[in-house]
Amino acid sequence: MAVAADTVTVYTTTTCPWCTRTKDYLSQKGVPFQEKNIEYDRAAAQEVMQRTQQMGVPVTIAGDDVIVGFDRPRLDKLAEKYAPPPPPIDPALRPKVGLRVKDATGGAEVGAVHPGSPAEQAYIRVGDLIVGMNGREVRSAADLEAAIDSLVLSQKAGDTIAVDVRRNGKPVRLRLPV
């Protein structure tokens, strides 16, 4: 029986450690999937054989995507496509870094830095053009907001986040405390 194109299916066996790793990784990424154990499901074994011409597992199938083994880059691409979007962050819970920014060519331009804020502690200045955070490209104020939401909430107190700015046309890397 064929699997729906919008369904992610992981074909496994009971003793396969890479199968477990694949399932754990997809779960961590929030990707809903169904598991088919080819030891007990002859039809599933035939599906794998037809799609891959082999019986090795894990095999992850989603639409036209067929991933044999634990191929992290390809699993990441699959996760981008099939994981549900994160829920919006309640504005009351949004991390406060003490910046006011606006869209500018190539990044988010700093319009204000609040006194005593993490942004001030990081030496971010009015006029800086924020172009990246922890290696994540920032092209607009919305990109910066999304980066702050995901990065700050995933850090522990005392950690810092790399903030790449262009100051007077020169690249500068700053450390934003969390």
Secondary structure as UniProt FT lines:
FT   TURN            5..6
FT   STRAND          8..12
FT   TURN            14..15
FT   HELIX           17..28
FT   TURN            29..30
FT   STRAND          34..37
FT   TURN            38..40
FT   HELIX           42..52
FT   STRAND          59..62
FT   TURN            63..64
FT   STRAND          65..68
FT   HELIX           72..82
FT   TURN            91..93
FT   STRAND          99..104
FT   TURN            105..106
FT   STRAND          107..113
FT   TURN            115..116
FT   HELIX           118..121
FT   TURN            122..123
FT   TURN            126..127
FT   STRAND          129..133
FT   TURN            134..135
FT   STRAND          136..137
FT   HELIX           141..154
FT   TURN            157..158
FT   STRAND          160..167
FT   TURN            168..169
FT   STRAND          170..177
//
